[in-house]
Each structure stands twice: as structure tokens, then as C-alpha cells.
């Protein structure tokens, strides 16, 4: 899951995968803005075949938070 | 259901100058207002004053936390969104969300025209487009292929004269 999330972030922001870790705060990423956030969410939902709660997504601070949200959503949809 | 293309939104930091340019092109200002939820002032320019005529909407921030400030600083003035009039904005928001597109608004907000509710949806990197769904208290356009309110009125008037 972590690899998928980091891969999408690196792709959307056109940055090296190594530059993104679970501890990375979104606000510290170059070119991170509201449109980038929407593009990341869109690609992530398409790749992982899930739908995240937008309000929860908008409250995330770090990449690790996003990985956790995606994992929780997938676990919920499996149960 | 989508009823038609309502307007194209153009971002500017100089409403007066942008308006003069549209005026010079031959468009006339038909409506203006403020969308408080977004912190923007809007002016609508059309070829005619027909409410169903296609419009260019000039959008300018009126306060520091306006949602368009970041985009204006990053990209400068220019086309900002395409607005589609719909007959059921909540249903269209759900339909587009289910299709994988990203709403910027959880619920529709009041727009800059009277009786106007709006909600923005991001269509993704392939187009970079923002779509503004627009619903009016009184629809400005008939359903595609359907009878227009005027046609219905004409039928009633015709019957009354028979």
C-alpha cells in the first residue's frame, strides 16, 4: 500500500520516489497545492479501486496518514 | 441531467480592466454579484441579455482567503472553469463522484447570480479542467430535445384561442 501511495505522489508531483516517505508532510512537498491533492486522490482511487472520504482526506497531514486512510478503507470494504 | 453550457469562468486580478476588454470585443455586462463562499466578485458578459445566452464570467478575489488566490498567483489570469447548467445538482455531483471525478465542494454553495447554486468538480490531469455545476431556481435552458417553456406556453395560448 505504501509503495502505491508514494508512487502516485511521486508521479503527480514529478519527483523522485526516494523524496517521499511516510513521514513526509504534504505541505513540505514542492508543487503541492489543492489541484495536486485532487489529482493524487483521483489517481489513487483509480489505481486501488477504492473511494476515500473527502473530508477525511482533506484533514490528512502526512503521507503516512494517507497510507493509513487507504488501508483502513480497503479493510473496511473487504469486511 | 446537463441542460447546456452556461458560461466560461475567467480569472482576473483586475476586474475593471478585464471588463473593458470584453466590452471592446463586443460583449455586454448583464449581471454581477459576489459568491461569498468562495470570496470572489463575478461579472457576466454576454452577446445579448437573453438569460440562456452563453456568458463569460470574470472572477476576481475580494479577500485574502479567496479560494482562487493560490491559482491566480501560480498561473496568473486566464480561463478557470467551464460551467454546465444542470437540473439536479446533488444528483450530478453524486454521478461525477461515482465516475471517479473529484468534487471540491461537499455540498452546493450560493453562486454569484440570483437563484444560482454551484459546485465545482475537478476532471483530472488529462484536461486540467474544473467543471462548475450550476443549478438555477428557474432553469435558464430547456432539457435537450425537450419542449421549451416558451413552446409549452405557445401551445397553451394556442388552445385558449381555439
gemmi code that builds the backbone of each chain (N, CA, C; Angstrom):
import gemmi

chains = {
    "A": [
        ("UNK", (0.823, -1.210, 0.000), (0.000, 0.000, 0.000), (0.860, 1.264, 0.000)),
        ("UNK", (1.901, 1.229, 0.880), (2.785, 2.382, 0.970), (3.437, 2.697, -0.366)),
        ("UNK", (3.863, 1.637, -1.070), (4.523, 1.838, -2.369), (3.565, 2.472, -3.367)),
        ("UNK", (2.319, 2.020, -3.366), (1.336, 2.560, -4.315), (1.083, 4.035, -4.055)),
        ("UNK", (0.908, 4.384, -2.783), (0.627, 5.776, -2.424), (1.817, 6.671, -2.780)),
        ("UNK", (3.014, 6.225, -2.400), (4.218, 7.022, -2.682), (4.459, 7.110, -4.181)),
        ("UNK", (4.169, 6.031, -4.896), (4.325, 6.041, -6.347), (3.414, 7.059, -7.010)),
        ("UNK", (2.179, 7.131, -6.575), (1.231, 8.108, -7.138), (1.686, 9.529, -6.811)),
        ("UNK", (2.103, 9.748, -5.565), (2.569, 11.088, -5.172), (3.768, 11.520, -6.013)),
        ("UNK", (4.726, 10.606, -6.189), (5.925, 10.943, -6.964), (5.559, 11.220, -8.420)),
        ("UNK", (4.607, 10.449, -8.930), (4.200, 10.629, -10.327), (3.506, 11.982, -10.522)),
        ("UNK", (2.550, 12.282, -9.659), (1.788, 13.529, -9.804), (2.691, 14.743, -9.609)),
        ("UNK", (3.591, 14.670, -8.627), (4.440, 15.821, -8.323), (5.727, 15.824, -9.122)),
        ("UNK", (5.880, 14.779, -9.962), (7.061, 14.678, -10.820), (8.338, 14.790, -9.997)),
        ("UNK", (8.404, 13.948, -8.947), (9.568, 13.970, -8.071), (10.081, 12.545, -7.881)),
        ("UNK", (11.263, 12.404, -7.297), (11.846, 11.090, -7.053), (11.078, 10.372, -5.951)),
        ("UNK", (10.897, 9.052, -6.144), (10.201, 8.266, -5.116), (10.932, 8.371, -3.779)),
        ("UNK", (12.264, 8.424, -3.855), (13.055, 8.481, -2.621), (12.802, 9.760, -1.826)),
        ("UNK", (12.234, 10.768, -2.495), (11.989, 12.048, -1.812), (10.707, 12.026, -0.998)),
        ("UNK", (9.954, 10.927, -1.119), (8.665, 10.843, -0.411), (8.706, 9.656, 0.546)),
        ("UNK", (8.474, 9.920, 1.807), (8.438, 8.860, 2.816), (7.144, 8.999, 3.622)),
        ("UNK", (6.809, 7.987, 4.420), (5.592, 8.099, 5.238), (5.609, 9.296, 6.189)),
        ("UNK", (6.807, 9.751, 6.555), (6.886, 10.897, 7.462), (6.762, 12.246, 6.750)),
        ("UNK", (6.788, 12.220, 5.439), (6.747, 13.477, 4.687), (5.413, 14.188, 4.892)),
        ("UNK", (5.489, 15.468, 5.215), (4.262, 16.266, 5.322), (3.925, 16.822, 3.939)),
        ("UNK", (2.644, 16.759, 3.590), (2.224, 17.229, 2.258), (2.673, 18.667, 2.018)),
        ("UNK", (2.555, 19.481, 3.049), (2.867, 20.906, 2.893), (4.340, 21.147, 2.564)),
        ("UNK", (5.185, 20.130, 2.822), (6.613, 20.304, 2.549), (6.982, 19.904, 1.125)),
        ("UNK", (6.041, 19.310, 0.409), (6.327, 18.845, -0.952), (6.257, 20.013, -1.935)),
        ("UNK", (7.255, 20.080, -2.791), (7.271, 21.139, -3.802), (6.095, 20.906, -4.758)),
        ("UNK", (5.435, 21.961, -5.152), (4.298, 21.913, -6.081), (3.030, 21.319, -5.464)),
        ("UNK", (3.029, 21.097, -4.143), (1.814, 20.585, -3.513), (0.804, 21.723, -3.376)),
        ("UNK", (-0.354, 21.568, -3.965), (-1.435, 22.543, -3.808), (-2.763, 21.802, -3.917)),
        ("UNK", (-3.847, 22.547, -3.917), (-5.161, 21.887, -3.885), (-5.400, 21.038, -5.136)),
        ("UNK", (-4.904, 21.500, -6.283), (-5.109, 20.722, -7.507), (-4.272, 19.441, -7.485)),
        ("UNK", (-3.058, 19.540, -6.971), (-2.220, 18.347, -6.851), (-2.872, 17.347, -5.896)),
        ("UNK", (-3.447, 17.857, -4.820), (-4.110, 16.983, -3.851), (-5.271, 16.229, -4.506)),
        ("UNK", (-6.031, 16.943, -5.344), (-7.154, 16.292, -6.029), (-6.657, 15.259, -7.038)),
        ("UNK", (-5.582, 15.582, -7.743), (-5.041, 14.650, -8.730), (-4.516, 13.380, -8.048)),
        ("UNK", (-3.844, 13.544, -6.910), (-3.346, 12.382, -6.163), (-4.512, 11.490, -5.747)),
        ("UNK", (-5.541, 12.108, -5.215), (-6.695, 11.332, -4.763), (-7.360, 10.591, -5.925)),
        ("UNK", (-7.486, 11.298, -7.035), (-8.130, 10.704, -8.207), (-7.351, 9.486, -8.711)),
        ("UNK", (-6.034, 9.641, -8.802), (-5.212, 8.536, -9.308), (-5.167, 7.363, -8.324)),
        ("UNK", (-5.135, 7.721, -7.050), (-5.083, 6.682, -6.018), (-6.366, 5.846, -6.020)),
        ("UNK", (-7.492, 6.526, -6.105), (-8.775, 5.818, -6.134), (-8.867, 4.919, -7.364)),
        ("UNK", (-8.364, 5.405, -8.487), (-8.412, 4.622, -9.719), (-7.500, 3.397, -9.617)),
        ("UNK", (-6.301, 3.611, -9.083), (-5.318, 2.523, -9.009), (-5.719, 1.458, -7.996)),
        ("UNK", (-6.241, 1.891, -6.850), (-6.553, 0.944, -5.772), (-8.025, 0.506, -5.765)),
        ("UNK", (-8.805, 1.071, -6.690), (-10.226, 0.712, -6.769), (-10.933, 0.905, -5.432)),
        ("UNK", (-10.795, 2.112, -4.898), (-11.495, 2.433, -3.658), (-11.985, 3.869, -3.740)),
        ("UNK", (-12.820, 4.251, -2.786), (-13.300, 5.629, -2.725), (-13.084, 6.149, -1.315)),
        ("UNK", (-12.260, 7.191, -1.188), (-11.942, 7.732, 0.127), (-12.901, 8.856, 0.493)),
        ("UNK", (-13.101, 9.007, 1.799), (-13.933, 10.100, 2.287), (-13.174, 11.413, 2.111)),
        ("UNK", (-13.780, 12.351, 1.370), (-13.081, 13.593, 1.032), (-12.749, 14.427, 2.260)),
        ("UNK", (-13.669, 14.447, 3.216), (-13.429, 15.249, 4.416), (-12.230, 14.687, 5.176)),
        ("UNK", (-12.174, 13.346, 5.320), (-11.032, 12.733, 5.995), (-9.741, 12.998, 5.230)),
        ("UNK", (-9.840, 12.918, 3.925), (-8.644, 13.135, 3.086), (-8.089, 14.546, 3.280)),
        ("UNK", (-8.988, 15.520, 3.315), (-8.551, 16.910, 3.432), (-7.910, 17.219, 4.782)),
        ("UNK", (-8.148, 16.343, 5.764), (-7.584, 16.589, 7.093), (-6.231, 15.915, 7.303)),
        ("UNK", (-5.770, 15.151, 6.299), (-4.500, 14.429, 6.452), (-3.320, 15.389, 6.456)),
        ("UNK", (-2.264, 15.011, 7.220), (-1.080, 15.879, 7.313), (0.144, 15.239, 6.639)),
        ("UNK", (0.275, 13.930, 6.795), (1.479, 13.269, 6.268), (1.114, 12.164, 5.276)),
        ("UNK", (2.140, 11.732, 4.537), (1.963, 10.622, 3.591), (1.534, 9.362, 4.349)),
        ("UNK", (2.104, 9.173, 5.537), (1.732, 8.016, 6.357), (0.259, 8.048, 6.725)),
        ("UNK", (-0.270, 9.242, 6.972), (-1.701, 9.383, 7.271), (-2.531, 8.877, 6.084)),
        ("UNK", (-2.083, 9.214, 4.882), (-2.825, 8.799, 3.682), (-2.752, 7.286, 3.495)),
        ("UNK", (-1.584, 6.728, 3.738), (-1.451, 5.267, 3.645), (-2.411, 4.601, 4.633)),
        ("UNK", (-2.453, 5.136, 5.841), (-3.347, 4.579, 6.861), (-4.810, 4.671, 6.464)),
        ("UNK", (-5.182, 5.817, 5.881), (-6.585, 6.012, 5.465), (-6.947, 5.021, 4.359)),
        ("UNK", (-6.034, 4.845, 3.410), (-6.304, 3.917, 2.303), (-6.393, 2.486, 2.815)),
        ("UNK", (-5.506, 2.128, 3.727), (-5.532, 0.768, 4.290), (-6.838, 0.530, 5.047)),
        ("UNK", (-7.253, 1.516, 5.804), (-8.499, 1.378, 6.567), (-9.692, 1.238, 5.635)),
        ("UNK", (-9.695, 2.007, 4.565), (-10.799, 1.941, 3.611), (-10.846, 0.572, 2.941)),
        ("UNK", (-9.668, 0.057, 2.563), (-9.639, -1.258, 1.913), (-10.072, -2.354, 2.893)),
        ("UNK", (-9.616, -2.241, 4.138), (-10.004, -3.231, 5.155), (-11.507, -3.183, 5.377)),
        ("UNK", (-12.051, -1.971, 5.394), (-13.492, -1.809, 5.585), (-14.290, -2.377, 4.442)),
        ("UNK", (-13.787, -2.190, 3.219), (-14.536, -2.681, 2.052), (-14.428, -4.185, 1.916)),
        ("UNK", (-13.383, -4.797, 2.552), (-13.234, -6.251, 2.498), (-14.127, -6.941, 3.511)),
        ("UNK", (-14.478, -6.212, 4.607), (-15.230, -6.854, 5.686), (-16.718, -6.891, 5.363)),
    ],
    "B": [
        ("UNK", (-29.308, 15.815, -15.051), (-29.177, 15.994, -16.494), (-28.519, 17.343, -16.789)),
        ("UNK", (-27.594, 17.325, -17.767), (-26.952, 18.566, -18.188), (-27.873, 19.273, -19.183)),
        ("UNK", (-28.165, 20.551, -18.901), (-29.072, 21.316, -19.765), (-28.335, 22.139, -20.808)),
        ("UNK", (-27.072, 22.456, -20.533), (-26.311, 23.236, -21.512), (-25.083, 23.864, -20.891)),
        ("UNK", (-24.266, 24.462, -21.740), (-23.085, 25.183, -21.264), (-23.535, 26.580, -20.845)),
        ("UNK", (-23.309, 26.904, -19.583), (-23.795, 28.169, -19.035), (-22.792, 29.297, -19.247)),
        ("UNK", (-21.556, 29.040, -18.893), (-20.537, 30.085, -19.055), (-19.137, 29.496, -18.931)),
        ("UNK", (-18.163, 30.314, -19.300), (-16.757, 30.001, -19.033), (-16.270, 31.023, -18.022)),
        ("UNK", (-15.593, 30.546, -16.986), (-15.067, 31.444, -15.963), (-13.638, 31.837, -16.280)),
        ("UNK", (-13.360, 33.118, -16.169), (-12.016, 33.636, -16.442), (-11.521, 34.370, -15.198)),
        ("UNK", (-10.382, 33.938, -14.722), (-9.823, 34.518, -13.512), (-9.064, 35.802, -13.837)),
        ("UNK", (-9.234, 36.816, -13.009), (-8.511, 38.075, -13.203), (-8.251, 38.723, -11.852)),
        ("UNK", (-7.218, 39.542, -11.813), (-6.998, 40.339, -10.601), (-7.422, 41.783, -10.846)),
        ("UNK", (-7.827, 42.085, -12.081), (-8.221, 43.447, -12.435), (-9.571, 43.408, -13.159)),
        ("UNK", (-10.620, 43.394, -12.358), (-11.974, 43.242, -12.895), (-12.333, 44.376, -13.861)),
        ("UNK", (-11.967, 45.606, -13.506), (-12.337, 46.762, -14.335), (-11.668, 46.695, -15.712)),
        ("UNK", (-10.389, 46.401, -15.722), (-9.649, 46.364, -16.983), (-10.121, 45.189, -17.840)),
        ("UNK", (-10.297, 44.029, -17.215), (-10.765, 42.856, -17.963), (-12.144, 43.127, -18.551)),
        ("UNK", (-12.997, 43.804, -17.779), (-14.333, 44.137, -18.259), (-14.288, 45.062, -19.466)),
        ("UNK", (-13.399, 46.051, -19.398), (-13.270, 46.979, -20.538), (-12.832, 46.227, -21.787)),
        ("UNK", (-11.977, 45.250, -21.631), (-11.510, 44.481, -22.794), (-12.652, 43.661, -23.395)),
        ("UNK", (-13.449, 43.024, -22.552), (-14.583, 42.242, -23.071), (-15.600, 43.170, -23.735)),
        ("UNK", (-15.766, 44.346, -23.136), (-16.669, 45.343, -23.707), (-16.185, 45.762, -25.099)),
        ("UNK", (-14.889, 45.941, -25.245), (-14.318, 46.327, -26.536), (-14.523, 45.240, -27.582)),
        ("UNK", (-14.484, 43.991, -27.133), (-14.697, 42.871, -28.058), (-16.137, 42.869, -28.576)),
        ("UNK", (-17.067, 43.379, -27.751), (-18.465, 43.426, -28.181), (-19.422, 42.727, -27.244)),
        ("UNK", (-18.913, 42.291, -26.096), (-19.797, 41.667, -25.100), (-20.296, 42.744, -24.137)),
        ("UNK", (-21.476, 42.510, -23.559), (-22.017, 43.487, -22.618), (-22.220, 42.843, -21.248)),
        ("UNK", (-21.971, 43.628, -20.201), (-22.164, 43.110, -18.844), (-23.653, 43.022, -18.562)),
        ("UNK", (-24.105, 41.807, -18.233), (-25.527, 41.601, -17.998), (-25.852, 41.404, -16.516)),
        ("UNK", (-24.898, 40.843, -15.770), (-25.143, 40.571, -14.349), (-23.828, 40.657, -13.589)),
        ("UNK", (-23.933, 40.918, -12.303), (-22.750, 40.871, -11.443), (-23.173, 40.496, -10.036)),
        ("UNK", (-22.234, 39.987, -9.269), (-22.556, 39.595, -7.909), (-21.325, 39.072, -7.200)),
        ("UNK", (-21.537, 38.648, -5.965), (-20.442, 38.103, -5.165), (-20.804, 36.694, -4.712)),
        ("UNK", (-19.847, 35.791, -4.821), (-20.032, 34.443, -4.276), (-19.287, 34.399, -2.947)),
        ("UNK", (-20.030, 34.630, -1.871), (-19.404, 34.778, -0.550), (-18.618, 33.542, -0.137)),
        ("UNK", (-19.150, 32.359, -0.461), (-18.495, 31.117, -0.024), (-17.092, 30.983, -0.601)),
        ("UNK", (-16.881, 31.597, -1.748), (-15.576, 31.489, -2.419), (-14.745, 32.769, -2.277)),
        ("UNK", (-15.339, 33.829, -1.778), (-14.613, 35.087, -1.621), (-14.277, 35.753, -2.936)),
        ("UNK", (-15.206, 35.682, -3.901), (-14.921, 36.266, -5.221), (-16.068, 37.163, -5.691)),
        ("UNK", (-15.689, 38.164, -6.478), (-16.665, 39.008, -7.186), (-16.727, 38.512, -8.622)),
        ("UNK", (-17.935, 38.531, -9.195), (-18.114, 37.980, -10.537), (-18.917, 38.950, -11.398)),
        ("UNK", (-18.515, 39.038, -12.663), (-19.268, 39.819, -13.646), (-19.498, 38.939, -14.866)),
        ("UNK", (-20.735, 38.985, -15.390), (-21.099, 38.129, -16.517), (-21.264, 38.981, -17.775)),
        ("UNK", (-20.583, 38.597, -18.834), (-20.627, 39.313, -20.119), (-21.209, 38.391, -21.186)),
        ("UNK", (-22.170, 38.930, -21.962), (-22.836, 38.131, -22.984), (-22.994, 38.948, -24.269)),
        ("UNK", (-23.362, 38.251, -25.346), (-23.654, 38.944, -26.603), (-25.017, 39.620, -26.538)),
        ("UNK", (-25.966, 38.980, -25.825), (-27.310, 39.540, -25.665), (-27.716, 39.398, -24.204)),
        ("UNK", (-28.841, 40.001, -23.826), (-29.277, 39.876, -22.433), (-30.212, 38.681, -22.214)),
        ("UNK", (-30.294, 37.786, -23.192), (-31.060, 36.550, -23.037), (-30.443, 35.734, -21.895)),
        ("UNK", (-31.225, 35.380, -20.851), (-30.657, 34.632, -19.724), (-30.015, 33.311, -20.136)),
        ("UNK", (-30.443, 32.762, -21.255), (-29.893, 31.481, -21.702), (-28.671, 31.655, -22.597)),
        ("UNK", (-28.285, 32.910, -22.855), (-27.122, 33.130, -23.728), (-25.844, 32.707, -23.010)),
        ("UNK", (-24.907, 32.222, -23.773), (-23.600, 31.843, -23.232), (-22.904, 33.085, -22.660)),
        ("UNK", (-22.221, 32.907, -21.536), (-21.584, 34.052, -20.874), (-20.111, 33.794, -20.614)),
        ("UNK", (-19.369, 34.880, -20.544), (-18.014, 34.853, -19.988), (-18.126, 35.455, -18.600)),
        ("UNK", (-17.686, 34.703, -17.607), (-17.748, 35.186, -16.226), (-16.347, 35.616, -15.794)),
        ("UNK", (-16.206, 36.884, -15.464), (-14.949, 37.349, -14.883), (-14.999, 37.097, -13.381)),
        ("UNK", (-13.949, 36.495, -12.855), (-13.903, 36.135, -11.433), (-12.665, 36.789, -10.812)),
        ("UNK", (-12.872, 37.532, -9.732), (-11.740, 38.190, -9.071), (-11.856, 38.019, -7.559)),
        ("UNK", (-10.738, 37.740, -6.893), (-10.789, 37.582, -5.425), (-11.102, 38.912, -4.746)),
        ("UNK", (-11.867, 38.828, -3.654), (-12.172, 40.055, -2.902), (-11.639, 40.002, -1.475)),
        ("UNK", (-10.993, 38.884, -1.129), (-10.385, 38.818, 0.200), (-9.185, 37.851, 0.169)),
        ("UNK", (-8.353, 37.943, 1.204), (-7.085, 37.205, 1.233), (-7.275, 35.695, 1.178)),
        ("UNK", (-8.364, 35.185, 1.797), (-8.545, 33.731, 1.827), (-9.446, 33.239, 0.683)),
        ("UNK", (-9.600, 34.039, -0.355), (-10.401, 33.606, -1.508), (-9.792, 32.333, -2.099)),
        ("UNK", (-10.673, 31.399, -2.511), (-10.186, 30.090, -2.966), (-9.345, 30.198, -4.237)),
        ("UNK", (-9.498, 31.285, -4.987), (-8.780, 31.393, -6.262), (-7.420, 32.076, -6.121)),
        ("UNK", (-7.095, 32.558, -4.945), (-5.855, 33.320, -4.795), (-4.613, 32.510, -5.158)),
        ("UNK", (-4.577, 31.252, -4.699), (-3.422, 30.405, -4.985), (-3.248, 30.192, -6.475)),
        ("UNK", (-4.360, 29.906, -7.147), (-4.308, 29.662, -8.589), (-3.897, 30.933, -9.343)),
        ("UNK", (-4.416, 32.063, -8.899), (-4.095, 33.330, -9.564), (-2.607, 33.652, -9.415)),
        ("UNK", (-2.068, 33.421, -8.225), (-0.647, 33.706, -8.001), (0.232, 32.742, -8.786)),
        ("UNK", (-0.216, 31.487, -8.869), (0.615, 30.462, -9.515), (0.531, 30.541, -11.040)),
        ("UNK", (-0.692, 30.675, -11.571), (-0.887, 30.601, -13.032), (-1.196, 31.937, -13.685)),
        ("UNK", (-1.532, 32.947, -12.882), (-1.898, 34.231, -13.469), (-3.331, 34.199, -13.987)),
        ("UNK", (-3.776, 35.314, -14.601), (-5.144, 35.386, -15.122), (-5.344, 34.409, -16.276)),
        ("UNK", (-6.610, 34.047, -16.527), (-6.896, 33.165, -17.664), (-8.126, 32.326, -17.421)),
        ("UNK", (-8.484, 31.483, -18.398), (-9.649, 30.594, -18.251), (-9.512, 29.743, -16.989)),
        ("UNK", (-10.603, 29.559, -16.298), (-10.561, 28.982, -14.954), (-11.500, 27.786, -14.825)),
        ("UNK", (-12.676, 27.876, -15.438), (-13.598, 26.752, -15.375), (-14.639, 26.833, -16.499)),
        ("UNK", (-15.283, 25.702, -16.753), (-16.437, 25.666, -17.656), (-17.650, 25.310, -16.812)),
        ("UNK", (-18.713, 26.091, -16.954), (-19.908, 25.871, -16.135), (-21.016, 25.225, -16.959)),
        ("UNK", (-21.577, 24.161, -16.402), (-22.675, 23.459, -17.055), (-23.944, 23.628, -16.236)),
        ("UNK", (-25.011, 24.060, -16.863), (-26.284, 24.115, -16.143), (-26.877, 22.716, -16.064)),
        ("UNK", (-27.326, 22.338, -14.881), (-27.929, 21.019, -14.667), (-29.291, 21.195, -13.990)),
        ("UNK", (-30.088, 20.140, -14.051), (-31.421, 20.245, -13.437), (-31.472, 19.661, -12.027)),
        ("UNK", (-30.405, 18.961, -11.607), (-30.365, 18.374, -10.263), (-28.903, 18.312, -9.828)),
        ("UNK", (-28.446, 19.350, -9.156), (-27.014, 19.482, -8.875), (-26.506, 18.399, -7.914)),
        ("UNK", (-27.318, 18.024, -6.929), (-26.873, 16.980, -5.999), (-26.699, 15.654, -6.734)),
        ("UNK", (-27.636, 15.333, -7.605), (-27.556, 14.078, -8.364), (-26.353, 14.076, -9.302)),
        ("UNK", (-26.078, 15.224, -9.922), (-24.927, 15.303, -10.835), (-23.614, 15.201, -10.058)),
        ("UNK", (-23.565, 15.788, -8.850), (-22.359, 15.662, -8.020), (-22.100, 14.193, -7.689)),
        ("UNK", (-23.147, 13.477, -7.314), (-23.002, 12.054, -6.983), (-22.576, 11.257, -8.213)),
        ("UNK", (-23.164, 11.592, -9.356), (-22.838, 10.861, -10.584), (-21.365, 11.048, -10.953)),
        ("UNK", (-20.885, 12.278, -10.869), (-19.492, 12.539, -11.243), (-18.524, 11.944, -10.218)),
        ("UNK", (-18.903, 11.999, -8.933), (-18.049, 11.385, -7.902), (-17.954, 9.879, -8.137)),
        ("UNK", (-19.071, 9.254, -8.467), (-19.082, 7.807, -8.725), (-18.282, 7.461, -9.975)),
        ("UNK", (-18.104, 8.453, -10.864), (-17.312, 8.227, -12.075), (-15.827, 8.459, -11.837)),
        ("UNK", (-15.459, 8.787, -10.598), (-14.051, 8.934, -10.264), (-13.542, 10.363, -10.266)),
        ("UNK", (-14.443, 11.331, -10.507), (-14.015, 12.735, -10.504), (-14.135, 13.307, -9.091)),
        ("UNK", (-13.412, 14.409, -8.867), (-13.262, 14.920, -7.510), (-14.026, 16.211, -7.262)),
        ("UNK", (-15.067, 16.162, -6.434), (-15.755, 17.408, -6.086), (-14.910, 18.272, -5.153)),
        ("UNK", (-14.920, 19.565, -5.405), (-14.238, 20.495, -4.492), (-15.183, 20.953, -3.388)),
        ("UNK", (-16.471, 20.791, -3.628), (-17.482, 21.186, -2.642), (-18.267, 19.958, -2.207)),
        ("UNK", (-18.401, 19.794, -0.892), (-19.195, 18.672, -0.396), (-20.676, 18.877, -0.671)),
        ("UNK", (-21.090, 20.134, -0.601), (-22.485, 20.487, -0.902), (-22.463, 21.743, -1.771)),
        ("UNK", (-23.512, 21.953, -2.570), (-23.552, 23.154, -3.407), (-23.574, 24.430, -2.562)),
        ("UNK", (-22.977, 25.490, -3.120), (-22.937, 26.797, -2.458), (-23.691, 27.818, -3.313)),
        ("UNK", (-24.036, 28.934, -2.693), (-24.699, 30.003, -3.448), (-23.718, 30.609, -4.450)),
        ("UNK", (-24.181, 30.789, -5.692), (-23.342, 31.390, -6.721), (-23.526, 32.892, -6.786)),
        ("UNK", (-22.943, 33.513, -7.801), (-22.936, 34.977, -7.886), (-24.181, 35.547, -8.549)),
        ("UNK", (-24.977, 34.706, -9.218), (-26.230, 35.175, -9.816), (-27.393, 34.854, -8.877)),
        ("UNK", (-28.480, 35.598, -9.041), (-29.669, 35.327, -8.235), (-30.188, 33.922, -8.521)),
        ("UNK", (-30.563, 33.204, -7.447), (-31.163, 31.881, -7.616), (-30.226, 30.829, -8.152)),
        ("UNK", (-28.941, 31.038, -7.984), (-27.916, 30.147, -8.556), (-27.214, 29.364, -7.449)),
        ("UNK", (-27.165, 28.037, -7.603), (-26.353, 27.202, -6.703), (-25.269, 26.550, -7.543)),
        ("UNK", (-24.068, 26.427, -6.972), (-22.951, 25.899, -7.756), (-22.134, 24.892, -6.943)),
        ("UNK", (-21.410, 24.035, -7.662), (-20.465, 23.105, -7.038), (-19.393, 22.784, -8.074)),
        ("UNK", (-18.151, 22.763, -7.621), (-17.032, 22.534, -8.540), (-16.556, 21.084, -8.483)),
        ("UNK", (-16.142, 20.601, -9.660), (-15.627, 19.227, -9.775), (-14.355, 19.273, -10.622)),
        ("UNK", (-13.320, 18.575, -10.158), (-12.059, 18.509, -10.904), (-12.070, 17.271, -11.793)),
        ("UNK", (-11.752, 17.489, -13.071), (-11.824, 16.381, -14.034), (-10.509, 15.638, -14.226)),
        ("UNK", (-9.449, 16.095, -13.579), (-8.196, 15.355, -13.669), (-7.172, 15.984, -14.584)),
        ("UNK", (-5.959, 15.417, -14.483), (-4.783, 15.974, -15.133), (-4.890, 15.967, -16.659)),
        ("UNK", (-5.626, 15.001, -17.206), (-5.684, 14.876, -18.669), (-6.240, 16.140, -19.315)),
        ("UNK", (-7.165, 16.798, -18.634), (-7.713, 18.057, -19.164), (-7.323, 19.242, -18.275)),
        ("UNK", (-7.077, 18.974, -17.004), (-6.810, 20.055, -16.053), (-8.032, 20.922, -15.807)),
        ("UNK", (-9.200, 20.416, -16.215), (-10.418, 21.240, -16.189), (-11.132, 21.205, -14.840)),
        ("UNK", (-11.627, 22.376, -14.477), (-12.610, 22.450, -13.398), (-13.975, 22.620, -14.056)),
        ("UNK", (-14.911, 21.787, -13.666), (-16.286, 21.928, -14.125), (-17.090, 22.546, -12.984)),
        ("UNK", (-17.853, 23.583, -13.287), (-18.758, 24.157, -12.296), (-20.163, 23.700, -12.651)),
        ("UNK", (-20.749, 22.913, -11.769), (-22.152, 22.549, -11.962), (-23.004, 23.711, -11.455)),
        ("UNK", (-23.994, 24.094, -12.234), (-24.839, 25.242, -11.904), (-26.301, 24.816, -11.963)),
        ("UNK", (-27.039, 25.156, -10.921), (-28.494, 24.941, -10.976), (-29.186, 26.238, -10.578)),
        ("UNK", (-30.166, 26.654, -11.384), (-30.934, 27.870, -11.108), (-32.294, 27.494, -10.528)),
        ("UNK", (-32.798, 28.367, -9.674), (-34.153, 28.164, -9.144), (-35.133, 27.998, -10.295)),
        ("UNK", (-34.992, 28.857, -11.290), (-35.781, 28.747, -12.526), (-34.807, 28.417, -13.652)),
        ("UNK", (-34.899, 27.206, -14.223), (-33.927, 26.814, -15.254), (-33.864, 27.830, -16.385)),
        ("UNK", (-32.644, 28.069, -16.881), (-32.456, 29.018, -17.977), (-32.529, 28.333, -19.338)),
        ("UNK", (-32.411, 27.003, -19.330), (-32.433, 26.264, -20.593), (-33.371, 25.076, -20.464)),
        ("UNK", (-34.038, 24.699, -21.564), (-34.901, 23.517, -21.525), (-34.048, 22.257, -21.594)),
        ("UNK", (-34.602, 21.122, -21.199), (-33.859, 19.871, -21.351), (-33.535, 19.629, -22.822)),
        ("UNK", (-32.359, 19.053, -23.122), (-32.023, 18.781, -24.521), (-33.094, 17.910, -25.172)),
        ("UNK", (-33.604, 18.362, -26.310), (-34.610, 17.570, -27.021), (-36.010, 17.759, -26.499)),
        ("UNK", (-36.132, 18.430, -25.348), (-37.451, 18.612, -24.761), (-38.104, 19.891, -25.226)),
        ("UNK", (-39.374, 20.017, -24.932), (-40.089, 21.230, -25.307), (-39.640, 22.370, -24.405)),
        ("UNK", (-39.418, 23.538, -24.967), (-39.004, 24.680, -24.171), (-40.206, 25.230, -23.425)),
        ("UNK", (-39.960, 25.923, -22.311), (-41.074, 26.550, -21.594), (-41.882, 27.451, -22.525)),
        ("UNK", (-41.198, 28.116, -23.475), (-41.893, 29.005, -24.410), (-42.811, 28.200, -25.327)),
        ("UNK", (-42.323, 27.043, -25.808), (-43.138, 26.212, -26.690), (-44.397, 25.754, -25.954)),
        ("UNK", (-44.227, 25.373, -24.691), (-45.362, 24.940, -23.868), (-46.353, 26.105, -23.718)),
        ("UNK", (-45.830, 27.296, -23.463), (-46.653, 28.465, -23.311), (-47.445, 28.734, -24.596)),
        ("UNK", (-46.738, 28.579, -25.744), (-47.383, 28.823, -27.041), (-48.541, 27.857, -27.254)),
        ("UNK", (-48.329, 26.567, -26.840), (-49.386, 25.572, -27.012), (-50.618, 25.944, -26.194)),
        ("UNK", (-50.370, 26.356, -24.951), (-51.490, 26.741, -24.078), (-52.217, 27.951, -24.654)),
        ("UNK", (-51.432, 28.940, -25.122), (-52.016, 30.150, -25.689), (-52.826, 29.804, -26.931)),
        ("UNK", (-52.305, 28.878, -27.721), (-52.986, 28.475, -28.942), (-54.330, 27.818, -28.618)),
        ("UNK", (-54.340, 26.941, -27.615), (-55.574, 26.268, -27.202), (-56.604, 27.288, -26.711)),
        ("UNK", (-56.119, 28.296, -25.986), (-57.014, 29.297, -25.423), (-57.707, 30.089, -26.505)),
        ("UNK", (-57.090, 30.177, -27.670), (-57.674, 30.956, -28.762), (-58.578, 30.139, -29.658)),
        ("UNK", (-58.548, 28.788, -29.437), (-59.368, 27.942, -30.325), (-60.828, 27.961, -29.877)),
    ],
}
model = gemmi.Model(1)
for chain_id, residues in chains.items():
    chain = gemmi.Chain(chain_id)
    for i, (resn, *xyz) in enumerate(residues, 1):
        res = gemmi.Residue()
        res.name, res.seqid = resn, gemmi.SeqId(i, " ")
        for name, pos in zip(("N", "CA", "C"), xyz):
            atom = gemmi.Atom()
            atom.name, atom.element = name, gemmi.Element(name[0])
            atom.pos, atom.b_iso = gemmi.Position(*pos), 0.0
            res.add_atom(atom)
        chain.add_residue(res)
    model.add_chain(chain)
structure = gemmi.Structure()
structure.add_model(model)
structure.setup_entities()
